[in-house]
Amino acid sequence: MTPARHAAITGWGEALPPAILTNDDLSTFLETSDAWITQRTGMKERRVSHISAIEMATIASARALACAGLEAGDVDLIIYGGCSNEEAVPNSASGVQIALGATRAAAMDVNTACTSFLYGLSTATAMIQTGVVRNAIVIGVELISRYMDWSNRNVAVLFGDGAAAVVLQATDNEEGVIGTVLGCDAEARQSLRVRGIGCGYANRDVSLGDTLWDFDGQVIFKRAVHGMSEAAARVLREANVSADDIDLVVPHQANLRIIEAVAKYTGIGMNRVMVTVHKYGNMSAATVPVSLVDALKEGRVKPGSLLLMPGFGGGLTFGALLVRWGSRTTPLGESSIVMPPCEQTALELVNEIRAKQDPHGRSLRGLMEPVFAESRTV
């Protein structure tokens, strides 16, 4: 294939579960309140999915393809970004491939937690620029409700489910990702850990679905603000762009206070920041692409807009992308795919999960046994 100079975003779509879990719902089984959650996070509600992550990813991808005017058979690459995998083997991207009928597409998963979409978008752009592929689907998706520790107020109030996807196509126009900064603050990676998922818990009498979350909020807040702010400042500097040139910031939606701190550091007013944390919570890898799709629907992305996309996630990974939008901000077509109806409320879905969990009982010993490699003594 002939290399292209850029990879334009030509399609976009989201898949948001209809079941909404409110702060008042959470207060029925946690010692919390709407005021407590809103003051600390800016969150009012989040979605709980009744379908799998692959199904959400497929719906979002089909909508993105229709938006771009492409068929599934045109796709060269599918990148599934997120921590929510139905299987370790086979990978989740292959599940999206077969569900879409994109039989020509290569398929790969990217897990850098909340920054997975940004890492995936950067990867797909580079593969288009080097001529490996001509077009790609990049997905950000999470199904966190299935492995949340619903007894832990510090994390249970934060996260939600959802998915969104974009289509990239090779172009010689200056569109798509024009600046990239990626990094990892691994020194503090133990501050955010989901115990119960991974090979380290094999044969330790841990029931799958029982998790304990190590979550040092103060450390994460400080590192998130620093990582996102420094990455944003660096990508602007390297692209010779000023804060005044940015039309819209589409950040990871971890916490409203983090978003406000990053905006202040970069010198960009909140009137130029896309905020969705109040209605979706933190959807991890899905937050940036869902916010992008919402921004397009609301008319906040104009032809030629310059977008800044900073993010931060477990690892502790961070990054910031600079994206030049193309000439089109409306879909070329619409997908006929629909999400299956949900017969339960979000609270009913969560209570079903809670009834089957026992992380502080049957699984506790096994959950606490694994030790990080860097903490082991030889």
Secondary structure, DSSP 8 states (H G I E B T S, - for coil): ----SEEEEEEEEEE--S-EEEHHHHTTTSS--HHHHHHHH---EEE--SS-HHHHHHHHHHHHHHHHT--GGG--EEEEESS--S-SSS-HHHHHHHHHT-TT-EEEEE--GGGHHHHHHHHHHHHHHTTS-SEEEEEEEE-GGGT--TT-HHHHTTB--EEEEEEEEEESSS-EEEEEEEEE-GGGGGGEEEET-SGGGTTS---TT--EEEE-HHHHHHHHHHHHHHHHHHHHHHTT--GGG-SEE----S-HHHHHHHHHHHT--GGGB---HHHH-B-GGGHHHHHHHHHHHTT---TT-EEEEEEEEGGGEEEEEEEE--S--S-S-----------S-HHHHHHHHHHH--TTTTTHHHHH----GGG---
